[in-house]
């Protein structure tokens, strides 16, 4: 029996962080509260991603209880779980017909687009457009897709349960005295933008090699994203917990695989400099873009280690929605 205590520590830190912001918001400027909420919401999304990959405990209901409360308001965790497992099972990452998390559109869809929708799609291929408009686009897409798929009793229960959870979260926020608009803006827009920064360049259709990129980063973004910036290695070994991913990345020479495929970046600052206002690539996967930026960059030496987090768990009986195993994505423990 194995428990990933660093992940349990992250869960405790996230909950404690939200509680501290709600308790001390009156002593902080609104701008600082917004930033803290955005970072915490992005971190919580990273924790949800770990839970989807069957961490941190052998008990699925306990894991789900750590991630199912809709602190970020927008994402229904059961649907996120299903789409992310399908993303890992996809035989063709980036293909919008086979990869439910693809940000690309099909050639047929592109032909149907008029000038306005094509302009919008191109704006979404810039980092500035993704960060400013992306949280709204993602929310609309997530809910439209959810209503389409959840036309069953179980699906309706997911939606009703999520709405009840959101109302519960907002009731706690209201009780704390924090303006609702501050919380919603911080976690839904700010937190969404932080998560979209991570995913912006993580997948691409190169001429050959892996379709998953690697973004080298220091301790802050590595911890914020729970090392999911080492995305090629995560896809190659999705069962590896976040705190062991740097070692697995080094052992498998993930940098070399990224250089030969979807790209290797020195950090998120490089992505901001290169793609803030320039398209990352064409909205249709594989088509050349008028701005054809190279996807290989030099690497600066840096330490990818993460400071260990430790915590303890009080024995308790937790219940939650059942989570299916990851379809053979990871070996049995």
N, C-alpha and C positions, 0 to 999 in steps of 0.2 A: 504494500500500500504506500503510495507516494502523494505527498501534498507539496505543491509548489509555494513555499512560504513567501518568497519575494512577491508573487502575484497576490497573495492574501494581504501582504503589506501594502501593495498599491491600492487594493480595494479599500482598506482602512484609511489610507491617506486621502483618497478621493472623497469618501464620505465625511471625513473630518474637515477637509477643505471646504466643502459646501456648507457644513454646519458653521464653520468659523466665519465664512463670508456673510451668512444670514445673521449671525449673532453680532458681528462687528461692523456691518455696512454703514451705520450712522457715523462712524469715526473715520470713514474713508471717502475720498472724492469719488463721484459717480464714475469717472473714467477708469479709475483703478478697479472699482467693483466690476465694471464691464470686462476688463482684461482678465481679472481673476476668474470670473465665471466662464469666459471663453476657453481659457487654458484648462480649467477643471472639466468642462464639457468635452473638450478634445481628448483629455486623458481618460475620461470615462468611456468614450467611444473605443479607445485602444484597449481598455479592459474588456469591453464587450467582445471585441475581436478575439481576445485570448480565450474567453469563455466559449465562444463558438468552436474553438479548436480543442475543446474538452479539457480545459485547465480551470482552476488550479487543483481540483480534488478529483478523486475517483467517483464522486457522487454527483450525478447530473443535476439533481434538484438543488443541491447546495450551490453548484456553479451558477445555475440559472438565477437563483435568488440574488446573487451578487451583481447581476447585469440586467435584470428585467424591469427594474423601476425606471420609468422614462424621465430621468433627470434632464436629458436634452430635449424632451418634449416631442420631437418630430418622429424619430425612428421607432417603429414597432419591432422589438427585439426578435420575436419568433420569425417574422418575415425577413429581417436582416440575416438571421441564421440560415434560413433556407436559401436565400439568394447567394450568400457567400459560399456555402457548400457547393452550390451549382457552379459558381465562379471557379472554384478549385477543380471541379470535375470537368470543366469545359475542355474539349479537345482542341479548341482554337481560341486562346485568349485574345481579346480585343475585337473579335468578330461579334457585331451587335446581334446577330441571329443566334449565337451560341453562348455568348458570355453575358449574363444578366447585369454585370457591373461595368460593361464597356461604356465609354463616353463617346465612342464613334457612332456614325450613322452608316447605313448601308448605301451602296451606290444608287439603288432604286429610290430610297428615301431622298437622297440628295437631288436626284433628277426631279422629284415632285416639289421640292422646296422652291418658293419664290425668292425674290431678292431680299426681303426682310428676314425670312427664316434662315437664309444662307448667311446673311450678315450676323445674325444672332449666333449661329453655330460657330462662325469664325471667332467671334468675340469670346465665346466659351473656350476656345482653344488658346486664349491668352491667359496668363496667370491672373492679371487684374480682373478680367471678366469672370474667371472662375471663382475668385474670392468674393467679389462684390455681388454678382448675380447668382453664382452657383448654389448657395444655400437655398434660395427660393426655387430655383430650377429643380434641385435635388428633392426638395420637400414635395413639390407638385408631382414629380415623377414617381416618388416613393408611394404617395397616397393614391395616385391614379392606378398604378400597377397593383397596389394592395387591394383596392376595391374590385379590380378586374379578377384577381386570383381568389379573393376571400368570399366567394359567393356560395358559401356553405355555412352550416350551423357552426362548425369549428372556426371557420374564417370570421364569421360575424362575432363570435366570442372573442377572437383576438382583437378585433377593432374596438368592441365595447370595453374589453379589459384595458386596452391602451388608453382610451379616453378617460376611464375611471382613474387610471394611474396618473394621467396628466392633471386631472382635477385635484387629486390628492396632493401632488407636488405643488401646484399653484396655491392650494389652501395653506400649506406650510409656509410658502413664500409670503402670502398675504398676512399670515399670523406674525411673521418676523418683522413686518413693517417695511420690507423692501418693496419698492414699486414694482408691480407686475411687469410693466414695460421694460424695466431694466433687466429683470431676470430673463424674459423672453428674448430680448435683443442679445444679451450676453451669451446664452447657451445655444439658441437656435441659429442666430446669424454668426456671431463670433466663433462659437464652438464648431459650427458647420464649416466655416471658412478654414479653421485650423485643420480639420480633418481633410478638407479638399486640397489644402496645400500639400499634405503628404501624398495623396493619391494622384496629384496633377501629372507627374512624369513617371509614375511607377510602371505603366504598361505602354508598350509601343510595338508596332509591327515592323521589325527590321528586315533587311534582305536575308538574314540568316541568324541563327543563334536564339538565345532566350528572349522572350517577350517581356520579361520582368527586369526592371532597372535596379540600380543600387545608388543610394544617396548617402555618402559618408557624412557623418555629423558628429558633433561633440556630445557631451553628456546630457544637455538639456533636451534636445530634440530626440536623442536616442531613448531617453526615459519617457518623454511625452508620448512618443509613438511606440514605445515598448519594442524598439529595435525593428519595427516593421519597415523602416527605411532600407534595411537589407533585404529588399523584396525578392530578389532572385532566390536567395537562400531560403527564405520563408516558403516560396512556392515549391522549391525542390525538396524541402523537408518540413512540411506544414505541421508535423507533430512536435517539433522542437519548441519548448517554452521560450519565451522572449529573452530570459536572462542567460540562456545557453546559446542563443542564436549567433552572437559575435564569434564564439569559438568555432561553431559549425561553419560559419562563413569563411573564416580563415583556413580551416582544414580543407574545405572544398574549393578554395581559391575562387570565391564568388566574384571578386573584383574582375578577374580575367574573363569570366563568363559574361559579366555585364558589359565589359568593353566590346566583346565580340557580338553583343546582341543589342538590347534595348537602351543601354547607356549607363555610364558611370559618372557621377557628379560629386564635386568636392563638398557640397553642402547645399542647404536650401537658399543661402545667399546667392549662389551661382544661378540657381533656377530663377530667382527673382530678377537678377540682372539680365538674364538672357531672354526671359519669356514674359516679363511683366506686361509689355504692350505688343510683343511679337507673337505670332501663332507658334505653338509648339510643333504642330504639323497640320496636315489637312484633316478636316472633319471626317473624311472617308478614309478608313485605315488603308495604308499602302499607297495612296495617291501622293504625288509630289506636291509640295506647297511652294508658292512663290518665294517664301522665306524659308530656305532650306538650311537650317542650322545643323552643325555637326553634333553628334551625340556622344563623343568621347572627350574626356577632359583629363588633364593631369591631376594627380592625387597628391595632396599635401599630407605628410605624416601626421597622424593623430591617434589618440588612444580611444578605442571603441569600448573600453570596459565600462561597466555600469556598477555604481555603488550598490552593494547588496541591501535589500530591504528585508527586515524581519518583523514579524508580528506574531501574535497568538490568536487563536480562535477559541471562543467559549463554546462548550458543547451545547448544541441546541438542535431542535427538530425543525427543519426548514422545508417548505413546500413551494412549488412553482410549476409552471408549465413544463411538461416533459420535453427533453431535448433529445433528438435522435443522435445516434453515433454518426461520426463524420464520414460515413459511407466508405470506410476502408482507407481514409486519408492518413491515418496513423495506426501504428501497430498496437495491439492490445498490451496493456500494462500487466 
